[in-house]
Amino acid sequence: MTLRELEYLVALAKYRHFGRAAEACEVSQPTLSAQIKKLEGELGVALVERDSRGVILTSYGHDTAARARRILLEIQQLKESAQQSQNPEAGTVRLGIFPTLGPYLLPHIIAPARKRFPELELHLVEEKSSSLLARLREGEIDAAVLALPVNDSQLSTSFLFEERFLLAVPTAHSFARRTSIGIGELVDHDLMLLEEGHCLRDQALEVCGFSGASERSSFRATSLETLRQMVSAEIGMTLLPELATLNQDALSGSVRLLTFNDSNPSRQIAMCWRKSSAREPLFLSLAQLFKSCANELLRTPGSPAQQSRSQSRRKFAS
């Protein structure tokens, strides 16, 4: 029995398809199939059922795949421990981030990360939060940037920053003549939201819950850019996270951004990793870099949120 055979079984358990599992393992389908049969022969028991619909794991196959996953994770941690003792800031880190944050933060992170960690290679994975959490638990990625709360006792978290939500409305909307709005003024208005599976959708629904607003059920977007374009086309209004509103000159003439003047709807962002990982010192250093870059962006002069903060300071000073 080899570690490679265990990797094939874990991939087959994940994809339930010989072709996709072989592609993920970067081998031919006949090779993967032959190695699974070899593993079954060594164990003396069937691990999978093969039919025209795909692959079904037997009960023993499920148990063996779970054990194999734990073994591979232990091997990975063994390698991490050796790497940590030799050069803790070298090697590869597989880092996950969710799609309503990645495009607006990562471009500002890469250059500082290369300068701070010249021997470190970041492999970036952008997926929905639920998928990232599953991959983190199974050892498929090393760390992930996620929105809090993350309810998992096996994970460590390092708080990065808090990102406020802004209200995006068409310039023709009655709200567009203002720079801020009270949260209660959203009552009886509907908001365009993302589709199921996005953590931002859940956060926006919370805002709807305590503001009295409702979701526009006739439309659900797959991305923030779709939401922004729908606002620009005067279809409706939505909530946008702060970082997504920076450097968006293309739509500045058709979309008005308002801050909330009596509450601060927001989301908290953290970096998470397995408590069992030997690379925690590196993840803490990475988290500090992410925190510094994000807070610098959120202090960008001219941003709606920064203008709001400046107005508040002027009001207090007067």
C-alpha positions in Angstrom: 0.0 0.0 0.0 1.4 3.4 -1.0 0.5 7.0 -0.1 -0.3 7.6 -3.8 -3.0 4.9 -3.7 -4.5 6.6 -0.7 -4.5 9.9 -2.5 -6.3 8.2 -5.4 -9.0 6.8 -3.1 -9.5 10.2 -1.4 -9.9 11.9 -4.8 -12.4 9.2 -5.9 -14.3 9.7 -2.7 -14.5 13.4 -3.3 -15.3 13.5 -7.0 -17.3 10.2 -7.3 -16.0 9.9 -10.9 -12.9 8.1 -12.2 -12.2 10.7 -14.9 -12.5 13.8 -12.6 -10.5 12.0 -9.8 -7.8 11.1 -12.3 -7.6 14.7 -13.6 -7.3 16.0 -10.1 -4.5 13.6 -9.4 -2.8 14.3 -12.8 -2.8 10.7 -13.9 -4.7 8.8 -16.6 -8.0 7.3 -15.7 -6.8 3.7 -16.4 -3.9 4.3 -14.0 -6.1 5.5 -11.2 -8.6 2.7 -11.8 -5.8 0.1 -11.7 -4.4 1.5 -8.5 -7.8 1.4 -6.8 -8.2 -2.3 -7.9 -4.7 -3.0 -6.5 -5.7 -1.3 -3.2 -8.9 -3.4 -3.0 -6.8 -6.5 -3.6 -4.4 -5.7 -0.8 -7.2 -5.0 1.6 -9.3 -8.0 0.4 -12.5 -6.0 0.2 -14.4 -3.9 -2.3 -14.0 -0.1 -1.9 -16.2 1.1 -4.7 -19.2 0.0 -6.8 -18.8 0.8 -10.5 -21.8 1.4 -12.8 -22.7 3.6 -15.8 -23.8 6.4 -13.5 -20.4 6.8 -11.8 -18.9 5.7 -8.6 -20.5 4.7 -5.3 -18.3 4.0 -2.3 -19.1 0.9 -0.2 -19.5 1.4 3.5 -15.9 0.1 3.9 -14.8 2.4 1.1 -16.2 5.4 3.0 -14.4 4.4 6.2 -11.2 3.7 4.4 -11.3 7.0 2.5 -11.8 8.9 5.9 -8.9 7.0 7.4 -6.8 7.7 4.3 -7.6 11.4 4.5 -6.4 11.5 8.1 -3.2 9.7 7.2 -2.5 12.1 4.4 -3.1 15.1 6.6 -0.7 13.7 9.2 1.9 13.3 6.5 1.3 16.8 5.4 1.8 18.1 8.9 5.0 16.1 9.3 6.3 17.9 6.2 5.2 21.2 7.5 7.0 20.6 10.8 10.2 19.9 8.9 9.7 23.0 6.8 9.1 25.1 9.8 12.3 24.0 11.4 14.4 24.7 8.3 12.9 27.9 6.9 9.5 28.9 8.3 8.9 31.5 5.6 9.6 29.4 2.6 7.7 26.8 0.6 4.1 27.0 -0.5 0.9 28.1 1.2 -2.5 27.2 -0.3 -4.7 30.1 0.7 -8.4 30.3 0.2 -10.5 33.4 0.0 -14.2 34.0 -0.8 -15.3 35.7 -4.1 -16.9 38.9 -2.6 -13.5 39.8 -1.0 -10.8 38.3 -3.2 -11.0 40.6 -6.3 -10.9 43.7 -4.1 -8.2 42.7 -1.6 -5.8 40.2 -3.3 -4.4 42.6 -6.0 -3.2 44.8 -3.2 -1.7 41.9 -1.2 0.5 40.1 -3.8 3.3 42.7 -4.2 3.7 43.3 -0.4 3.6 39.5 0.2 6.4 38.9 -2.4 8.5 41.6 -0.8 7.9 40.4 2.8 8.1 36.7 2.0 10.5 36.4 -1.0 10.8 32.6 -0.6 7.1 31.9 -0.1 4.8 30.9 -2.9 1.1 31.6 -2.5 -1.4 29.3 -4.3 -4.7 31.2 -4.2 -8.0 29.5 -4.2 -11.3 31.5 -4.6 -14.4 29.6 -3.6 -17.5 30.1 -1.5 -17.0 30.0 2.3 -18.6 26.6 2.9 -16.3 25.0 0.3 -13.3 26.7 1.7 -14.1 25.5 5.2 -14.5 21.9 4.0 -11.2 22.0 2.1 -9.5 23.5 5.1 -10.7 20.8 7.4 -9.7 18.1 5.0 -6.2 19.5 4.5 -6.7 20.5 0.8 -5.8 24.1 1.6 -3.5 25.5 4.4 -5.4 28.6 5.5 -8.4 30.7 4.5 -9.6 34.3 4.7 -13.2 34.1 5.9 -16.0 36.2 7.4 -16.6 35.6 11.1 -18.1 33.8 12.9 -16.3 30.6 12.1 -17.7 28.0 14.5 -15.1 25.3 14.4 -13.1 24.3 17.5 -10.4 22.7 15.3 -9.5 26.0 13.7 -7.5 29.0 14.9 -8.5 32.5 13.8 -6.7 35.8 13.6 -8.9 38.9 13.2 -7.9 41.0 10.2 -10.3 43.9 9.8 -13.9 45.1 9.9 -15.5 46.1 6.6 -18.6 48.3 6.6 -21.5 47.9 4.1 -22.6 50.8 1.9 -25.9 51.3 0.3 -25.7 51.5 -3.5 -28.6 53.2 -5.3 -29.1 54.5 -8.9 -28.5 58.2 -9.3 -32.2 58.6 -10.2 -33.3 57.3 -6.9 -34.6 59.7 -4.2 -31.9 58.6 -1.8 -29.2 59.6 -4.3 -29.4 63.3 -3.3 -27.9 62.3 0.1 -24.6 61.1 1.5 -25.9 59.0 4.3 -29.1 57.2 5.4 -30.6 55.8 8.6 -30.9 52.1 8.7 -34.7 52.3 9.5 -35.3 54.2 6.3 -34.9 51.0 4.4 -38.2 49.7 5.7 -40.5 48.6 2.9 -37.7 48.8 0.4 -36.3 45.7 -1.3 -32.6 44.9 -1.9 -31.0 42.9 -4.6 -28.9 40.1 -3.1 -26.5 37.4 -4.1 -27.6 33.8 -4.7 -27.5 31.1 -2.1 -24.1 30.0 -0.8 -22.5 33.4 -0.5 -21.7 34.5 3.0 -22.4 38.1 1.9 -26.0 37.1 1.2 -26.5 35.9 4.8 -25.0 39.1 6.1 -27.2 41.2 3.9 -30.2 39.3 5.0 -29.3 40.1 8.6 -29.3 43.8 7.6 -32.7 43.3 6.0 -34.0 41.7 9.2 -33.3 44.6 11.5 -33.9 47.4 9.0 -37.3 46.2 7.8 -36.1 45.8 4.2 -36.8 42.8 2.2 -35.1 40.8 -0.6 -36.1 41.3 -4.2 -37.1 37.7 -4.8 -37.3 38.1 -8.6 -33.5 38.4 -9.0 -30.4 36.8 -7.4 -27.0 37.7 -8.6 -23.9 35.5 -9.0 -21.4 38.2 -8.3 -21.0 41.7 -6.8 -20.2 43.0 -10.3 -23.7 41.8 -11.5 -25.3 43.6 -8.6 -23.4 46.8 -9.3 -24.4 46.7 -13.0 -28.1 46.1 -12.0 -28.0 49.2 -9.8 -26.4 51.2 -12.6 -29.2 50.1 -14.9 -31.7 51.4 -12.3 -33.1 48.0 -11.5 -32.9 48.5 -7.8 -30.5 49.0 -4.8 -28.1 46.7 -2.9 -25.5 46.6 -0.2 -21.8 46.6 -1.2 -18.9 45.8 1.1 -16.5 48.8 1.5 -13.5 47.4 -0.3 -15.7 46.6 -3.4 -16.5 50.3 -3.7 -12.9 51.6 -4.0 -11.6 52.6 -7.4 -14.9 52.0 -9.3 -14.8 55.1 -11.5 -16.5 53.4 -14.4 -19.9 53.4 -12.6 -19.4 56.5 -10.5 -21.8 58.5 -12.7 -24.7 56.0 -12.4 -24.3 54.6 -8.9 -24.5 56.6 -5.7 -23.0 55.2 -2.5 -24.5 56.1 0.9 -23.1 55.4 4.4 -25.4 54.6 7.4 -25.5 57.4 9.9 -27.1 55.6 12.8 -25.6 52.1 12.7 -22.7 50.3 11.3 -23.7 47.2 9.4 -20.5 45.4 8.6 -18.7 42.1 8.4 -15.6 41.0 10.3 -12.8 39.2 8.3 -10.3 36.8 9.8 -7.6 34.3 8.6 -8.2 30.7 9.7 -6.0 27.6 9.8 -6.0 24.2 11.5 -4.8 24.2 15.1 -2.8 21.1 14.3 -0.7 23.0 11.7 3.0 23.5 12.5 3.0 26.7 10.4 1.0 28.9 12.8 3.9 31.4 13.2 3.9 31.9 9.4 0.1 32.3 9.3 0.2 34.9 12.0 2.8 36.8 10.0 0.6 36.5 6.9 -2.4 37.7 8.8 -0.5 40.8 10.0 0.4 41.6 6.4 -3.3 41.2 5.3 -4.4 43.3 8.2 -2.0 46.2 7.4 -2.9 46.2 3.7 -6.6 46.1 4.3 -6.6 48.8 6.9 -4.5 51.0 4.6 -7.0 50.5 1.8 -9.9 51.4 4.1 -8.2 54.6 4.9 -7.9 55.6 1.3 -8.7 59.3 0.8 -11.8 59.9 -1.2 -13.5 56.6 -0.5 -17.1 57.0 0.6 -16.4 55.5 4.0 -13.4 57.7 4.6 -15.4 60.8 3.6 -18.1 59.7 6.1 -15.5 59.4 8.8 -14.1 62.8 8.0 -17.6 64.4 8.1 -18.2 62.8 11.5 -14.9 64.1 12.9 -15.8 67.6 11.6 -19.2 67.4 13.2 -17.7 66.3 16.5 -15.1 69.1 16.4 -17.7 71.8 15.8 
